[in-house]
């Protein structure tokens, strides 16, 4: 049985920052999808990405464009206004998370790990009241589902897919950070990380990202539990 330490009010407040920001991002995605879907019903489509949405909203804002009926234009204009409000709110919460990050020594120390930015660093500090409650980095990774399921049979352990259990938000941040490291490595080379080079040579990118995310989580646990600065691990350099 693992006993969960009580979080401080500061940690709870930081977690609220992340949760509300994540809620706004989901709402923003829903509004963008609605704008695209409604305009597609009138045969108006745009490219994927931010610029595509801006082009669609330019069509909505142009009263001379007769492809959009007035009633539909009013509805879409309301969605456009809601989208602008959500973008402003997300930007404001990003600033608040950065400010919290700069005020916390542990968060600043974790930010040095490759693939761990202020968002993941602050989420870790806010979510983990005491890292020493985990016996190892593997236990820490298992807490948010980054370790493979074990299926023992005939005295042999067969590893399956990752469990995807535990903290989904932290798992997604670690995976996104690992993908960023891999994208950077593919552009600038992986000569200083032979381990990653070998992994990418024999495994698909997403599988390699999960393995790297698992390593990043182990580094974060060691730094938090032992109060140590970042050290490039041998597993990434050899």
matplotlib code that plots the C-alpha trace (Angstrom):
import matplotlib.pyplot as plt

x = [0.0, 1.4, 0.4, 0.0, 1.5, -0.8, -0.1, 0.5, -1.9, 0.8, 0.9, -2.9, -3.0, -0.4, -2.3, -5.4, -3.5, -2.7, -6.2, -8.0, -5.5, -6.0, -9.7, -9.4, -7.3, -9.9, -12.6, -10.5, -10.1, -13.9, -14.6, -12.1, -13.6, -17.1, -16.1, -14.5, -17.4, -20.1, -18.3, -17.6, -21.4, -21.4, -18.5, -15.9, -12.8, -9.2, -5.9, -5.0, -3.4, -3.7, -3.6, -6.5, -8.7, -7.8, -8.8, -12.2, -12.8, -11.9, -14.7, -17.1, -16.1, -16.6, -20.3, -19.7, -19.1, -22.6, -21.6, -22.5, -26.1, -26.6, -28.0, -25.0, -22.6, -23.9, -23.4, -19.9, -19.0, -20.0, -17.8, -14.9, -15.3, -15.3, -12.1, -10.4, -11.3, -10.0, -6.7, -6.3, -7.1, -4.6, -1.9, -2.6, -2.4, 0.9, 2.3, 1.2, 2.7, 6.0, 5.9, 5.3, 8.1, 10.6, 9.6, 10.3, 13.8, 12.9, 11.0, 13.9, 16.2, 14.0, 13.8, 17.4, 16.4, 16.1, 12.4, 11.2, 10.1, 8.3, 4.9, 6.1, 8.5, 5.7, 3.2, 5.7, 6.5, 2.7, 1.7, 4.4, 4.4, 7.2, 9.2, 10.8, 7.5, 8.4, 11.1, 12.7, 12.4, 10.5, 7.9, 7.6, 7.1, 4.5, 2.6, 1.6, 1.6, 4.9, 6.1, 5.0, 2.6, 4.2, 2.6, 4.6, 4.2, 6.2, 8.6, 9.3, 8.2, 6.7, 6.5, 3.4, 2.3, 2.5, -0.2, -1.5, -2.7, -2.3, -1.8, -2.7, -1.7, 1.8, 2.2, 1.1, 3.6, 6.5, 5.6, 5.4, 8.8, 10.4, 9.0, 10.5, 13.9, 13.6, 12.6, 15.5, 17.9, 16.6, 17.3, 20.7, 21.9, 22.2, 25.9, 26.1, 23.4, 24.3, 21.6, 18.9, 20.4, 20.4, 16.8, 15.5, 17.2, 15.3, 12.0, 9.3, 9.5, 6.5, 7.9, 11.2, 9.4, 7.8, 11.2, 12.8, 9.9, 10.4, 14.1, 13.2, 10.8, 13.5, 15.8, 13.1, 12.5, 16.2, 16.6, 13.5, 14.1, 17.8, 17.7, 20.5, 21.3, 20.9, 23.6, 23.7, 23.0, 25.1, 22.1, 21.7, 25.3, 26.4]
y = [0.0, 3.4, 6.3, 9.6, 12.7, 15.7, 18.3, 21.9, 24.7, 26.0, 22.6, 22.3, 25.8, 24.9, 21.8, 23.9, 26.1, 23.0, 21.5, 24.7, 25.4, 21.9, 22.4, 25.6, 23.8, 21.1, 23.7, 25.5, 22.3, 21.7, 25.3, 25.0, 21.7, 23.2, 26.1, 23.8, 21.4, 24.1, 25.9, 22.6, 22.1, 25.2, 23.9, 26.1, 24.4, 25.5, 23.9, 22.3, 24.5, 27.9, 29.8, 27.6, 28.6, 32.3, 32.0, 30.6, 33.4, 35.9, 34.4, 34.7, 38.4, 39.3, 40.3, 40.5, 36.7, 35.4, 31.7, 32.0, 32.8, 35.6, 33.4, 31.0, 33.9, 35.2, 31.7, 31.4, 34.9, 34.0, 30.9, 33.1, 35.4, 32.5, 31.2, 34.5, 34.5, 31.0, 31.8, 34.8, 32.8, 30.0, 32.6, 34.1, 30.7, 30.0, 33.2, 32.1, 28.7, 30.2, 32.6, 29.6, 27.7, 30.6, 30.8, 27.1, 25.8, 22.1, 23.1, 25.1, 22.1, 19.7, 22.0, 21.1, 17.5, 17.1, 17.2, 18.6, 22.2, 24.5, 22.8, 19.3, 20.5, 22.5, 19.6, 17.2, 19.4, 20.1, 16.4, 14.7, 15.8, 13.5, 11.6, 9.3, 7.5, 5.7, 3.0, 3.6, 5.4, 2.4, 2.6, 6.3, 5.6, 2.9, 5.6, 7.2, 4.1, 4.3, 0.8, -2.3, -4.8, -8.0, -11.3, -14.2, -17.6, -20.7, -19.0, -16.3, -12.6, -11.4, -7.6, -6.2, -2.7, 0.1, 0.0, 3.5, 3.6, 6.4, 10.1, 10.5, 14.2, 13.6, 10.6, 12.8, 15.5, 13.1, 11.5, 14.9, 15.9, 12.6, 13.2, 16.7, 15.3, 12.7, 15.4, 17.5, 14.5, 13.7, 17.2, 17.8, 14.3, 11.8, 11.2, 12.3, 9.8, 6.4, 4.8, 6.8, 6.3, 2.5, 2.6, 4.6, 2.2, -0.8, 0.7, 3.0, 6.6, 6.3, 3.2, 4.9, 7.9, 5.8, 4.2, 7.7, 9.0, 6.2, 7.2, 10.9, 10.0, 8.0, 11.0, 13.3, 10.9, 10.7, 14.5, 15.0, 12.1, 12.8, 16.6, 16.3, 18.4, 17.0, 14.6, 13.1, 9.4, 6.7, 5.1, 8.0, 8.4, 4.8]
z = [0.0, -1.0, 1.2, -0.7, 1.0, 1.3, -1.3, -0.2, -1.2, -3.6, -5.3, -5.6, -7.1, -9.7, -10.6, -11.0, -13.4, -15.5, -15.4, -16.3, -19.1, -20.4, -20.3, -22.3, -24.9, -25.3, -25.7, -28.2, -30.2, -30.1, -31.3, -34.2, -35.3, -35.1, -37.3, -39.9, -39.9, -40.2, -43.1, -44.8, -45.0, -47.3, -49.3, -47.7, -46.5, -45.6, -45.0, -41.7, -39.1, -37.5, -40.9, -42.2, -39.3, -39.8, -43.5, -42.5, -40.0, -42.7, -44.9, -42.0, -41.3, -45.0, -45.5, -49.3, -49.4, -50.2, -49.7, -46.0, -45.1, -42.6, -39.8, -40.2, -40.3, -37.0, -35.4, -36.9, -35.8, -32.2, -32.4, -33.7, -30.8, -28.4, -30.0, -29.5, -25.9, -25.4, -27.1, -24.8, -21.7, -22.7, -23.3, -19.8, -18.1, -20.0, -18.5, -15.0, -15.4, -16.5, -13.4, -11.1, -12.7, -12.2, -8.5, -7.8, -7.5, -8.1, -11.3, -12.6, -11.9, -13.8, -16.8, -17.7, -18.6, -22.4, -23.4, -20.1, -20.3, -17.8, -18.4, -17.5, -14.8, -13.0, -13.4, -11.9, -8.9, -8.3, -8.7, -6.7, -3.1, -2.1, -4.7, -2.1, -1.7, -5.0, -4.5, -8.0, -11.2, -12.7, -9.9, -10.8, -14.5, -13.7, -11.7, -15.0, -17.2, -19.1, -18.4, -20.4, -19.0, -17.8, -18.9, -17.2, -18.8, -18.3, -16.0, -18.6, -18.5, -21.7, -22.0, -23.8, -24.5, -21.9, -19.3, -20.0, -16.4, -13.8, -14.6, -18.2, -18.3, -17.1, -19.5, -22.4, -21.4, -21.1, -24.5, -26.1, -24.6, -25.9, -29.4, -29.3, -28.4, -31.3, -33.8, -32.8, -33.0, -36.5, -37.7, -35.9, -35.6, -32.8, -32.7, -29.1, -28.1, -29.6, -27.5, -29.2, -32.6, -32.2, -30.8, -33.8, -36.2, -34.9, -33.6, -35.0, -33.8, -31.5, -29.8, -29.4, -27.9, -25.2, -24.3, -24.1, -22.1, -19.6, -19.3, -18.8, -16.1, -14.3, -14.5, -13.1, -10.2, -9.3, -9.3, -7.2, -4.7, -4.2, -4.7, -7.3, -10.4, -13.9, -15.0, -18.5, -17.9, -19.4, -20.9, -23.3, -24.2, -24.6]

ax = plt.figure().add_subplot(projection="3d")
ax.plot(x, y, z, "-o")
ax.set_aspect("equal")
plt.show()
